Amino acid sequence: MAANDPHVKIKDELYRIEEDCIHSGKSQFNAGDRWAFYHYCLGIPSVVLSSIAGAAFLKDYPELAGAMSIIVTVLTALMTFLKPSERASSHKSSGDQYLALRNDARIFREIKLDQACDAQAAIDGLDEFTKRRNELNKSSMPPARRDFIKARKGIDSGEALHAVDKKDK
């Protein structure tokens, strides 16, 4: 294909979309993992301490029961305010959507673009992928910078490659 062939420029843009989706998706998954960890770090102690506080109250240790109840109240308030479970779920959902978009863009680029698309169909396909990416960028919760840095390191080390992509062709 010639450099001025619209398919070449469309392929380049599809590669960009795929790369963006790999980084964004992995960042979202990292953020989801982090928030799931926070959920357990707040939730498990809350459950354990509330059980111990109840037992301490029944055994007539009011000071211990009171102190643990205060800690449980703080942990529960943090769970209610931060909503780590909801955040983890939201980040995972965004990560799944980014990976679906990446897969769809790759299949379009690798299989459909040259085989079944005239210039206008190729442009229309690219427009659809661009629109999906932009909507996903707007609707997704932003991951923390550390989630992105961790994602980039993982991607650079080959975590995002399929076995077929690692083979010499």
MARZAKOL-955875 format. One line per field, with one value per residue: x, y, z of N, C-alpha, C, O in turn. Coordinates in steps of 0.2 Angstrom, whole numbers, plus 5000, padded with zeros to 4 digits. Layout:
MARZAKOL-955875
n.xx <- c(X,...);
n.yy <- c(Y,...);
n.zz <- c(Z,...);
ca.xx <- c(X,...);
ca.yy <- c(Y,...);
ca.zz <- c(Z,...);
c.xx <- c(X,...);
c.yy <- c(Y,...);
c.zz <- c(Z,...);
o.xx <- c(X,...);
o.yy <- c(Y,...);
o.zz <- c(Z,...);
END
This chain:
MARZAKOL-955875
n.xx <- c(5004,5002,5009,5000,4988,4972,4969,4981,4984,4972,4975,4986,4980,4971,4980,4985,4973,4972,4983,4981,4970,4975,4984,4975,4965,4973,4977,4965,4962,4972,4969,4956,4960,4967,4957,4949,4958,4958,4945,4944,4954,4948,4935,4937,4944,4934,4923,4928,4932,4920,4914,4922,4920,4907,4907,4915,4907,4897,4905,4907,4916,4917,4925,4934,4925,4919,4929,4933,4921,4921,4932,4926,4916,4922,4929,4918,4912,4922,4921,4908,4910,4921,4918,4924,4922,4912,4920,4930,4923,4918,4930,4935,4925,4927,4940,4937,4929,4938,4947,4939,4936,4949,4951,4941,4945,4958,4954,4946,4956,4966,4959,4947,4948,4957,4951,4937,4933,4929,4936,4927,4919,4930,4933,4921,4921,4933,4928,4918,4926,4934,4924,4918,4930,4932,4920,4921,4933,4927,4917,4924,4931,4945,4960,4973,4989,4999,4993,4993,5007,5011,5004,5010,5023,5021,5016,5027,5035,5030,5017,5005,5004,4999,5002,5004,5008,5020,5028,5040,5037);
n.yy <- c(4994,5011,5026,5036,5030,5029,5018,5015,5026,5025,5012,5016,5024,5016,5007,5016,5018,5005,5004,5015,5009,4998,5003,5011,5001,4992,5001,5004,4991,4989,4999,4995,4983,4989,4996,4985,4979,4989,4988,4976,4978,4987,4981,4968,4970,4977,4968,4958,4965,4970,4958,4954,4965,4963,4951,4955,4964,4956,4948,4957,4968,4982,4994,4989,4984,4996,5004,4996,4997,5010,5010,5001,5009,5020,5013,5008,5020,5025,5015,5018,5031,5031,5020,5008,4995,4998,5007,4998,4989,4998,5002,4990,4986,4997,4994,4981,4986,4994,4984,4976,4986,4987,4974,4973,4984,4979,4967,4973,4980,4970,4960,4964,4977,4978,4967,4969,4982,4997,5014,5023,5015,5010,5022,5025,5015,5017,5030,5025,5017,5027,5036,5027,5025,5039,5041,5031,5036,5048,5043,5034,5032,5041,5033,5032,5040,5031,5019,5019,5020,5008,5000,5003,4999,4985,4982,4986,4976,4965,4960,4962,4956,4943,4926,4923,4935,4936,4927,4924,4930);
n.zz <- c(5000,4996,5004,5004,5003,5010,5018,5025,5033,5041,5047,5055,5064,5070,5076,5086,5093,5098,5106,5115,5121,5127,5137,5144,5148,5156,5166,5172,5176,5186,5195,5199,5205,5216,5223,5227,5235,5245,5249,5256,5266,5274,5276,5281,5294,5300,5301,5309,5321,5325,5329,5339,5348,5351,5358,5369,5375,5379,5388,5398,5397,5395,5392,5382,5373,5369,5364,5353,5346,5342,5333,5323,5319,5313,5303,5296,5292,5283,5273,5269,5264,5255,5247,5241,5235,5225,5218,5214,5206,5196,5190,5185,5176,5166,5162,5156,5145,5138,5134,5126,5116,5111,5106,5096,5087,5083,5076,5066,5060,5057,5049,5043,5037,5025,5018,5016,5015,5007,5004,5011,5019,5028,5034,5040,5049,5057,5062,5071,5080,5086,5091,5101,5109,5114,5121,5131,5137,5143,5152,5161,5177,5182,5183,5196,5195,5198,5195,5181,5179,5184,5175,5162,5165,5166,5153,5145,5148,5142,5146,5140,5128,5117,5115,5101,5096,5101,5094,5081,5065);
ca.xx <- c(5000,5006,5009,4995,4982,4969,4970,4988,4982,4967,4978,4990,4975,4969,4986,4984,4967,4973,4988,4978,4966,4979,4986,4969,4962,4977,4977,4959,4962,4976,4965,4951,4963,4969,4951,4947,4962,4956,4939,4946,4958,4943,4930,4938,4944,4927,4919,4932,4932,4913,4912,4925,4917,4900,4909,4918,4902,4894,4909,4907,4922,4914,4930,4936,4919,4918,4935,4932,4915,4923,4936,4922,4912,4927,4930,4912,4911,4926,4918,4902,4912,4925,4914,4929,4919,4909,4925,4934,4919,4918,4937,4935,4920,4930,4945,4934,4927,4944,4950,4934,4937,4955,4950,4937,4949,4963,4951,4945,4963,4969,4955,4941,4950,4959,4947,4930,4932,4932,4938,4922,4918,4935,4933,4916,4923,4937,4924,4915,4930,4935,4918,4918,4935,4930,4914,4924,4937,4923,4913,4928,4934,4952,4965,4978,4995,5003,4990,4996,5014,5012,5002,5016,5029,5019,5015,5033,5038,5026,5011,4999,5005,4997,5008,5004,5011,5027,5031,5043,5033);
ca.yy <- c(5000,5017,5030,5041,5026,5030,5012,5016,5031,5022,5007,5019,5027,5010,5005,5021,5017,4999,5006,5018,5005,4993,5007,5013,4995,4989,5006,5003,4985,4990,5003,4990,4979,4993,4997,4979,4978,4993,4986,4970,4981,4991,4977,4962,4972,4979,4962,4955,4969,4971,4952,4954,4970,4960,4946,4959,4967,4951,4946,4963,4972,4988,4998,4986,4984,5003,5005,4992,4999,5016,5008,4998,5015,5023,5009,5008,5026,5025,5011,5021,5037,5029,5015,5004,4990,5001,5009,4992,4986,5003,5002,4983,4987,5001,4990,4976,4989,4996,4978,4975,4990,4985,4968,4975,4988,4974,4963,4977,4982,4964,4956,4967,4983,4977,4962,4970,4989,5002,5019,5026,5010,5011,5029,5024,5010,5021,5034,5021,5016,5034,5038,5023,5027,5045,5040,5028,5041,5052,5039,5030,5035,5041,5029,5035,5040,5025,5013,5020,5018,5000,4997,5004,4994,4978,4982,4986,4969,4960,4957,4963,4952,4937,4921,4923,4941,4935,4922,4927,4929);
ca.zz <- c(5000,4996,5010,5004,5004,5016,5023,5029,5039,5046,5051,5060,5069,5073,5081,5091,5097,5102,5111,5120,5125,5131,5143,5148,5151,5161,5171,5175,5180,5192,5199,5202,5210,5222,5227,5229,5241,5251,5252,5261,5271,5278,5278,5286,5301,5303,5303,5315,5327,5328,5332,5346,5352,5354,5363,5374,5378,5383,5394,5403,5396,5392,5389,5376,5368,5367,5359,5346,5342,5339,5327,5318,5317,5309,5297,5292,5289,5278,5268,5266,5261,5249,5242,5238,5231,5219,5213,5211,5201,5190,5186,5181,5170,5161,5159,5151,5139,5134,5131,5121,5110,5108,5102,5090,5083,5081,5072,5060,5056,5054,5045,5039,5034,5018,5014,5015,5016,5003,5008,5015,5025,5032,5038,5045,5055,5061,5066,5076,5086,5089,5095,5107,5114,5117,5126,5136,5141,5147,5157,5165,5182,5181,5188,5199,5191,5200,5191,5175,5179,5184,5168,5157,5166,5164,5146,5142,5150,5138,5149,5136,5122,5116,5113,5094,5095,5103,5089,5075,5059);
c.xx <- c(5004,5004,5003,4988,4979,4969,4976,4987,4977,4970,4982,4986,4972,4974,4986,4979,4969,4978,4985,4973,4970,4982,4981,4966,4966,4978,4971,4959,4966,4972,4959,4954,4965,4963,4948,4951,4960,4949,4940,4949,4953,4937,4931,4939,4938,4923,4922,4931,4925,4911,4916,4922,4910,4902,4912,4912,4898,4898,4910,4914,4920,4919,4932,4931,4918,4923,4934,4926,4917,4927,4931,4918,4916,4928,4924,4910,4916,4924,4912,4905,4916,4922,4919,4927,4916,4915,4929,4930,4919,4925,4937,4931,4923,4936,4942,4932,4932,4947,4945,4935,4944,4955,4946,4941,4955,4960,4949,4951,4966,4966,4950,4943,4952,4955,4940,4928,4934,4933,4933,4920,4923,4935,4927,4917,4928,4933,4921,4920,4933,4930,4918,4924,4934,4925,4917,4929,4933,4920,4917,4930,4941,4956,4970,4984,4999,5000,4993,5003,5015,5009,5007,5021,5027,5018,5022,5037,5035,5020,5005,4999,5002,5002,5009,5008,5018,5031,5034,5039,5037);
c.yy <- c(5006,5021,5034,5037,5027,5024,5013,5020,5028,5016,5010,5022,5021,5007,5010,5020,5010,5000,5010,5014,5000,4997,5008,5007,4993,4994,5005,4996,4986,4994,4999,4986,4982,4994,4991,4978,4983,4991,4980,4973,4984,4986,4971,4964,4974,4974,4959,4959,4970,4964,4952,4959,4967,4955,4950,4962,4962,4948,4952,4966,4978,4993,4995,4986,4991,5005,5002,4995,5006,5015,5005,5004,5019,5019,5008,5014,5027,5021,5014,5027,5035,5024,5011,4999,4992,5004,5003,4990,4991,5002,4995,4984,4991,4997,4985,4980,4992,4990,4976,4979,4989,4979,4970,4979,4983,4970,4967,4978,4976,4960,4960,4973,4982,4972,4965,4978,4993,5008,5022,5021,5010,5017,5028,5020,5014,5026,5031,5020,5022,5036,5034,5024,5034,5045,5036,5032,5045,5049,5036,5035,5035,5037,5034,5035,5033,5019,5013,5018,5011,4997,4998,5000,4987,4977,4982,4979,4963,4957,4957,4959,4945,4932,4922,4930,4941,4931,4927,4925,4930);
c.zz <- c(5000,5002,5010,5003,5010,5021,5027,5035,5044,5050,5056,5065,5073,5078,5087,5096,5101,5107,5117,5125,5129,5138,5147,5152,5157,5167,5175,5179,5186,5197,5203,5207,5217,5226,5230,5236,5247,5254,5257,5267,5276,5281,5283,5293,5304,5305,5309,5321,5330,5331,5339,5350,5355,5359,5369,5378,5382,5389,5399,5403,5392,5388,5382,5371,5365,5362,5353,5342,5339,5333,5322,5315,5312,5302,5292,5289,5283,5272,5265,5262,5254,5244,5238,5233,5225,5215,5210,5205,5194,5186,5182,5175,5165,5158,5154,5145,5135,5131,5125,5115,5107,5103,5095,5085,5080,5075,5065,5056,5053,5049,5040,5035,5026,5014,5012,5015,5010,5007,5013,5021,5030,5037,5043,5051,5060,5065,5072,5082,5089,5094,5102,5112,5117,5122,5132,5141,5145,5153,5162,5171,5181,5186,5191,5195,5192,5196,5184,5174,5179,5178,5163,5158,5164,5156,5142,5143,5146,5140,5145,5129,5122,5113,5105,5092,5096,5098,5083,5069,5053);
o.xx <- c(5010,4999,5000,4983,4982,4968,4976,4988,4978,4969,4982,4987,4971,4972,4987,4980,4967,4978,4987,4973,4967,4981,4981,4965,4964,4978,4971,4956,4965,4973,4958,4951,4964,4963,4946,4948,4959,4948,4937,4948,4954,4935,4927,4937,4937,4920,4918,4929,4924,4907,4913,4922,4909,4899,4910,4913,4896,4895,4914,4917,4922,4917,4933,4932,4917,4922,4935,4926,4914,4926,4932,4916,4913,4927,4924,4908,4914,4924,4912,4902,4915,4924,4919,4930,4917,4914,4931,4932,4919,4924,4940,4933,4923,4937,4945,4933,4932,4949,4948,4935,4944,4957,4948,4941,4956,4963,4950,4951,4968,4968,4950,4941,4949,4955,4938,4922,4940,4933,4934,4919,4922,4936,4928,4916,4927,4935,4920,4918,4933,4931,4917,4923,4935,4926,4915,4929,4935,4919,4915,4932,4944,4955,4971,4985,5002,5004,4994,5005,5019,5012,5009,5024,5031,5020,5023,5041,5037,5017,5001,4994,5002,5007,5015,5012,5022,5037,5032,5037,5034);
o.yy <- c(5006,5021,5036,5040,5027,5025,5010,5019,5029,5016,5008,5021,5022,5005,5008,5020,5010,4998,5008,5014,4998,4994,5008,5007,4991,4992,5005,4996,4983,4993,5000,4985,4980,4994,4991,4975,4980,4991,4980,4971,4985,4986,4970,4961,4973,4974,4957,4956,4970,4964,4950,4958,4968,4955,4948,4962,4963,4946,4951,4967,4979,4996,4999,4987,4992,5008,5005,4995,5007,5018,5007,5004,5021,5022,5009,5015,5030,5023,5014,5028,5038,5024,5011,4997,4990,5003,5004,4988,4989,5002,4995,4981,4990,4998,4984,4977,4991,4990,4973,4977,4989,4979,4967,4978,4984,4969,4964,4978,4976,4958,4958,4974,4985,4972,4963,4979,4993,5008,5023,5023,5009,5016,5030,5021,5013,5027,5034,5020,5022,5039,5036,5025,5034,5048,5038,5031,5047,5052,5034,5040,5030,5037,5039,5030,5030,5014,5008,5014,5008,4992,4993,4997,4983,4972,4978,4977,4958,4952,4953,4960,4942,4935,4922,4930,4945,4931,4932,4920,4929);
o.zz <- c(5003,5006,5015,5003,5015,5027,5033,5040,5050,5056,5062,5071,5079,5084,5092,5102,5107,5113,5123,5131,5135,5143,5153,5158,5162,5173,5181,5185,5192,5203,5209,5212,5222,5232,5235,5241,5253,5260,5262,5272,5282,5286,5287,5298,5310,5311,5314,5327,5336,5336,5344,5356,5361,5364,5375,5384,5388,5394,5403,5408,5386,5383,5377,5365,5359,5357,5347,5336,5333,5327,5316,5309,5306,5297,5286,5283,5278,5266,5259,5256,5249,5238,5232,5228,5220,5209,5204,5199,5189,5180,5176,5170,5159,5152,5149,5139,5129,5125,5120,5109,5101,5098,5090,5079,5074,5070,5060,5050,5047,5044,5034,5029,5022,5008,5007,5014,5008,5013,5019,5026,5036,5043,5048,5056,5066,5071,5077,5088,5095,5099,5107,5118,5123,5128,5138,5147,5151,5158,5167,5170,5179,5192,5188,5191,5188,5195,5181,5169,5176,5176,5159,5154,5161,5154,5138,5139,5147,5138,5145,5125,5127,5111,5103,5087,5094,5098,5081,5068,5048);
END
